[in-house]
């Protein structure tokens, strides 16, 4: 092999290595928008206390040499500022806990089907295990087998979602208790565009929209019985199953 052939061969090897590295380092989609980001969540899924909370990016901070996004959030009865950072190459998102001066891994999109993930909680940390991995509209989802989100009666398996975080929001660890999570992501918007919607509550971004139903449809399905009917004052409701649900009556006039 002459000098020119050796040079060409070396260039081919270098090009091949660069292509291989580039293929291995294609970034995952960011959970943050370029200009604005917000997550609408139910922060706590108790039947008698559900409401919508909007968590938005409000600024930037440098903590221990790392760049974080500041997020307004609700935690343990108080509104405060959360700190999030991500690595789009590895698909990981971290939360910085300022109370204990510790960074917590909250999302890892690089997991495989044989992997586990540790949900950190001050009193009850535990490992959860990957159930299935699937792609939906070019977005990677990682679903876990031993972790469920319970919002009053409805429930859903916990998932990591590329470009969004999780279907329990990014502060899910606040509500962790014995394989259950009590927070739920309603929708996610980046730069004013909705990029994720929920499946439990008809893709609504606000909890008050979820109970906007027609009484005739409910009565027809025998899901709930209303008596006396008609009534001008007090009414009683009995449900098909022994469940508790929040109810708001917007208009009782036909």
ABEGO torsion letter per residue (X at the ends): XBAAAAAAAAAAAAAAAAAAAAAAABBBBBABBAABBBBBBBABABAAABBBBBBBBAEBBBBGGBBBBBBBBBBGGBBBBBBBBBBAAAGBBBBBBAAAGBBBBABBAABBAABBBBBBBAABBBBBBBABBBBBGGBBBBBBAABBBBBEABBBBBBBBBGAGBAAEAAAAAABBGGBBABBBABBBBGGBBABBBAAAGGBABAAAAABBBAAAAAAAGABBBOBOBBABBBBBBBABBBBBBBBBABABX
